[in-house]
Amino acid sequence: MYYNTLHTESTVFGASECSPGPVSSPSTQTDITVALAQAAHSHLQSAIKLRELIHFQSIDEAVLPLGHLNETISVLASYLRMDIALDRPSTNTNTFTGNSGPPQLRNLPRELVEQICAFLPPNSALALRRLSRTFNALLTSSYFARMSLAQHLGPVQTLDSHVVAPGASDLDKQFLHWPASFQRIYISRSLLNRQEIDWKLKGGVGVQIPSCIGDLVNLKSLDLGYSNLVGVIPRELMNLVQLESLKLHENALEGAIPKEIGKLANLRVLNLHSNKLSGEIPVEIAACKSLTYLNFGFNRIQGQLPHEIGELVELRQIVLANNKLSGTIPAELGSLMNLQYLFLQNNDLMGEVPVEINNLANLVACELLRGNPRLTSSFWMAGFRV
């Protein structure tokens, strides 16, 4: 039989976690693999649901519906020659029929299992991780990630590739939810030369920003707003020294703004609005000399407003409202002659509003006193709610 022939030439699934090399196989191997994958996919989905229902040591102890369930298990076994209890020692008895049953998945050639799963779309294949620990180890390996993505992606990008593709493709939308092995290889094959990413991945379970995004050294614009992101802002993002726009607004990011932000000397737009960021505004932000738009509003940022912000003479908008900023407003803000919008309300600022603010001739809107009960002003700016 095909299985026996392949079994003698290749690694047995479950015998080793090392990635195998190429396997010599009959010319019909691809056709068989495709047929197996097509037939097994829906039944594996049923197996996942079944497995979630089983909380007992052996399957025959569980109270399970018969009929369709028995049929599903029978078909699954015939296509993949596996026992449903993937992580239990091999037995020679089928718990449903009492007869000698097929071998477990662990006894199948590893290469065959990898090829079956690689034929499935990445998200469908990765959903099978819940079947067993052995499946999880295989599907999260870098070897399988390369095999799977080679099946479903086009050629590796070259320097002549179309590098401006702001909209999120179907695979882009899945990228944030993949394991790190898939993320790294997807970046190297599909995103490496991108200059712009604009993904607003609304809905779904919260995910962290992958640190490997820091490998996209050609990126000039990164917009992951409204993407239900959690966790911290990875320092690796600060390796994107070509960035001109960084937007991570309307998420649930926590922790401090990385001090390495000063490495982004080309940054013009920085929007971290509406997260759960804490800590202080890093003084290193003064190195972002090209910054025109700064929005840290609706976070939990503490400490004093750094005097160094007065060095960002290109700033047009500053939005720091609804945080926990304390101390006084630095007089250096009066040096920002290009400033048009200044919002510092709803913090814990105190003292006197510096008269230098009155020098900002280009201001269109300004709000300082509201929500800062210990902040006072001895002057009135016509047309503005100081």
N, C-alpha and C positions, 0 to 999 in steps of 0.2 A: 504494500500500500504506500501511497505518497507520504503519509505520516511517518511510517517506519523508516523509509529511505531518508527523509530529511532528518529524522531523529538521530540517526547514526552519524550525521555529518555536522551537526550544529550543537549549540549549547542548549541544555535543558532549562526551561523557564523555572526559576526558583532555585536552581543549583548554584548560581553565582550572580552577584549584582554587577559584575564587570560587563562593559559593553562588548558584544561580540564583533568579529570582523565580518567581511562579506561572506555569503554562503553560496556555494555552488548548488544549483537546483535545476530541475527540469524546466523546459521551456513553457510548460503549462502552469508554473508556479504563480505568475502574476494573475492569470485568469482565476485560479483557485482562490487566491487571496482576495481578489475583488468579490467573488461570489460569496465567500465566507463573511466578509465584512458587511456586505449588503444584507445578507440573511440574518446575521447575528446581531446587528445593531439594535433593532427594536426589542429583541429578546433580552439583550443586556440591560436595556432600560428597565424592563420588567424585573430583572434580577436585582437591580439596585433597590427598587421599591420593596421587593420581597425581603431583601436583606435588612432593610430598615425596620421591618416588622418583627424580625427574629431577635429575641433577647435571651435565648436559651443556648446551652452548650451544643446540643445536636438538633438538627432540623426536625427530626421526628417527634420532638417534645413540644414543638410549637403547635398552636391551634390555628390551622391554615385552611382557607377555602380550597376545595378541590376543583374539578372541571378545568377552567381556563388556566389556573395556576399549574396544574399537573402537565397540561399540554405545553405551556411555556417552558417549564423545566425540561421536558422531554426533548423539545426542539432545540433548546439551548445546548443540551448535552450532545445531541447528535451533530451539531455544527462545530462546537468548540471542544467536544470531548472532555468536559470538565464536570466535576461535582460542584454543586452549589455552595457547599461549605468550603470556601477557597482556602481558609487558613487552618483547617483541621487536618490531622494526619490522614493519609490516604487509606481508604477502606475499599474492600472488594464488593461491598453490598450496596445496592441502590436502596436508600431508605424509603422510597415510595413503593417500589415493586418487590423488594426482597431479593431481586436477581442480581447477578454480577453486572456491575455498571461500568461506564467508561472511566478512563483515568482522569485525575484532577488536572486542572490547568497547569499546576506546577510541573507536571510530567510532559507537557507539550514543548516543542522547540521554542526557545525564547525569540528567535528571529521571526518565526511565523506569527507569534502573538504581537510583536512589534509592528510587523507589516499590516496585520489586520487593523490594529488600532490607528496606525499612521494614515490609513485610507480614509478614516472618519474625519470630519471637520474638527479642528483643534478643541473647540468647546465641548463637542460630543465625546471626544476621546478623554478629555480631562475630567469629565463628569464620572468616568468609570473608576476614578481613584478610590471611590468609596467602596468598591467591591471587596478589596482586600489590601493588606499591607504590601503584599507582593506587587499587586497592580500599581499601587501608589508609588513604590520605588521605581518601577519601570517608567511610568508615565511622566515622572518629574525629573528624569535623568536628562542631561544635556544631549546625550546620544539620540534619545527618542525625540527630543525637541527639534534637533536638526533634521531628522528623518520626516517628522510630521510637517514642519513648515516648508521643507523642500517640496513636499507634495502639493501644498496649497498656496504657495506664493510664486510669483513670477521670478525672473532672473534676479540675481543680486544686483543692487544699484551700483552704477559706475558714476564717475564724475560728470558724465554727460546726461545722467538721468534727469527727469523732470522733478525738480527739488522743491517746488512750491505747490503743496497740496494741503491747503488749510483744513478742508472738511474731513471728518472722520469716516473712514471706510468701516465695513462690518468688522473686519479683523482689528482695526484700530480701537473700536469700541470694546472689544474683548480684551485687549492688551493689558489694561490695568488690573484685570481679574486673574491673569495667568500667573503660574509660579515663576520664580526668578529665572529658571533655566530657559523657559520660553521667552520671557521678556528680553533677555540679553541677546538671544539669537534673532528674535524678530527685529530688534533695533539694528543689528549688524546687517540684516538682509533687506530691510524695508524702509527704515527711517534715517539711516546714518547721514544722508546728504540733505535731509529736509531743512529748509530755512524757516518754515512757518508751520506751527501746529495750533489749530483752533478746534479743540474738542470740548464741547459742552455736553457731557455725558450724564444727563439728568436721570435720576431714579437709580434703583438697584442698591445693593449692599455697599456700605462704605469701604473704600480701599485706600491704601497708602500710595503716595507718589513713589514710583520705583526709583531707587538710587541710580540705576543704569541710564536714566534719562540724561544724566550728566555726561554721557558719552556722545551726545548729539552736538558736537562742537561747532557745527555750521549753523546751528539754530539762531535765528534773529528774533523770533516772536513765539512765545509759548503762552497759550491761553487754555487753562484747565478750570475756568470758572464754572460754577453750577455742576460740579461733577461728583458731589457727595464724597469728597476726599477727607480722610481722617489721618491721625498721626502727625508727625512733625514735618517741617520743610527740610528735605535732605540737603546736607551741605554740598553734596555732589552737584546740585543745581548751580552752585556758584562757580562751577568750572565752565559754564556756558558764557564765555567772555565776549561772544559776539552778540549776545542778547540786547535788543533794543526795547523789548516790551515783555514784561512778566506779569501775567494776570492769574491769580489763584483765588479770586474773590468768591464769596457765597459758598463756602465749604465748611468743614468742621475741623480745620487744622489747629493744632495745639503747639505749645512750647514757644521758645523764643525765636525771633528773627535771627538767622545766622549772621555772625559778625563778618563772615566772608562776603557779605553783600557788597562790600567795597570793591571787590574784584570786578564787578560788572560796570566798568567805566563807560560803556556805550549805552547804558540803560536810559531810556527816555520816559517810559511808563512803568510804574510799579503799583499794582493794585492788589492789596491783600485784604480788602474790605470784607466785613462780615464773616469772621472766623472766630476761633477761641484762642488766639495768640496772646501770649503773656510776656513777661520780662520787659526789658527797656528797649527803647529805640537805639540801635547800635550807632555809636559816633562814627563808625567806619562808613556810614552812608554818605558822609561828606565827600567821599572819593567818587561818587556817581555824579560827576560834574554836568552830564548831559541831561539830567532828570528834569522833566517838565511837569509831570503828574505824579503826585504822591498821595496814596489813599490807604490809610491804616484804620479807617473808621470802623466802629462797631466790633471791637475786640476787647481784650483785657490787659492792654499794654499799660505798664506802670512807669514810675520814675519821672524824671524831669525831661522836658523838651530840650534836646541837646542844642547848645549854641551853634554847633557846627552846621546845622541846617541853613544858617544864614550864608553859608558859602555856596549854596546851590542856586546861583543867580539866574539860571534858566527856568526855574520853577514858575509855572502858571497856576497850579492848583495844589493846595495842601488841605487834606481832609483827615483830621485826627479826632473827630467828634466821637462821643460815646465810648470812651476808654476810661482808664483810671490814672491819667496823667496828673502829676502834682507839681508843686513849686510854681515859679513865676514864668511868665512868657518872656523869652529872651529878646532883648532889644535888637539883636542881629536880624530878626525877621524884617525889620524896617529897611534892610539892604536889598530885599528881593523886589527890585523895581518892575519886574515883569509879572509879578503876582496878580492874578485876577480873582481868585477864590480862596478864602481862608476860613476854615470851619474848625473851631476848637471847643465847641459847646459840649456840655454834659461830661465833664471830667472833674477833677478836684484841684483845679488851678487856683492860685491865690495871688494876692498883692495887686499892684497897679498895672493896668495895661500900659505898656511903654508908649510914650508919645511918638516914637519913631514909626509906629504903625500908621500914623497920619501922613507919612511920606509916600505911601503906596498909591500913587496917582492912578494906576491902572486897575484898581480893585473894582470888581463888578458886584461881588457879594462877600459879606463878612459877618460872622456870628461868633462871639466870644463869651459874653457874660452869661447867657442862659445855661442853667445847669452847673454853673461854677459860682456858688453863693459867696465864696470868699475872694472873688475877683472883682475889682472895682475899676472905674475909668473916670478920669477928670476931664475928658474931652468928649465931644460928640462929632461923629463923622456923618456928614449930610448924606442921606439916602441909605444908610446902613444900620443894621441892628448890631451894634458893637457888643 
